[in-house]
């Protein structure tokens, strides 16, 4: 279910990777190390957005800033 929500946001908003079916090149591994679920959860918590629905949370200025830091 979570993957479908993230996919619906589009690649410019949320990138997802499968451990079993996707290729993990060096760039993808670096993005996951710098970003990733745990890091994003901590970041978004600092902005009191952890209870927002994904479509709101991932389209905030805070999330946009996070993407810029990671990429």
C-alpha positions as CSV (number, residue, x, y, z in Angstrom):
1,X,0.0,0.0,0.0
2,X,2.7,2.5,0.9
3,X,4.5,1.9,-2.4
4,X,1.4,2.7,-4.4
5,X,1.0,6.0,-2.5
6,X,4.6,7.0,-3.2
7,X,4.4,6.0,-6.8
8,X,1.3,8.1,-7.2
9,X,3.2,11.2,-6.0
10,X,5.6,10.8,-9.0
11,X,9.4,10.4,-9.2
12,X,10.0,14.1,-8.7
13,X,8.4,13.9,-5.3
14,X,9.1,10.4,-4.0
15,X,11.5,7.8,-5.2
16,X,11.0,4.2,-4.3
17,X,13.1,1.1,-4.9
18,X,12.4,-2.6,-4.6
19,X,15.0,-4.7,-2.9
20,X,14.3,-7.6,-5.2
21,X,13.3,-6.2,-8.6
22,X,15.2,-2.9,-9.0
23,X,18.8,-2.2,-9.8
24,X,20.8,-0.4,-7.1
25,X,23.5,1.5,-8.7
26,X,26.0,3.6,-6.7
27,X,23.9,6.8,-7.1
28,X,20.7,5.1,-5.8
29,X,22.6,3.7,-2.8
30,X,24.0,7.1,-2.0
31,X,20.5,8.7,-2.2
32,X,19.2,6.1,0.1
33,X,22.0,6.6,2.6
34,X,21.6,10.4,2.5
35,X,17.8,10.3,2.4
36,X,16.0,7.2,3.3
37,X,12.9,6.6,5.5
38,X,14.5,7.1,8.9
39,X,16.3,10.3,8.0
40,X,13.2,11.8,6.4
41,X,11.0,10.8,9.4
42,X,13.3,12.6,11.7
43,X,13.5,15.7,9.4
44,X,9.8,15.9,9.0
45,X,9.2,15.5,12.7
46,X,11.2,18.7,13.3
47,X,8.6,20.5,11.2
48,X,5.6,18.9,13.0
49,X,4.4,17.3,9.8
50,X,4.6,13.6,10.8
51,X,0.8,13.3,11.1
52,X,0.0,14.9,7.7
53,X,-1.2,12.6,4.9
54,X,1.5,11.8,2.4
55,X,0.1,14.0,-0.4
56,X,0.4,17.0,1.9
57,X,3.6,16.0,3.7
58,X,5.6,15.4,0.6
59,X,4.5,18.6,-1.2
60,X,5.5,21.0,1.6
61,X,8.4,23.5,1.5
62,X,10.2,21.4,4.1
63,X,10.0,18.3,1.9
64,X,11.2,20.3,-1.1
65,X,14.1,21.5,0.9
66,X,14.9,18.0,2.0
67,X,15.0,16.8,-1.6
68,X,17.4,19.6,-2.5
69,X,19.7,18.6,0.4
70,X,19.7,14.9,-0.7
71,X,20.0,15.4,-4.4
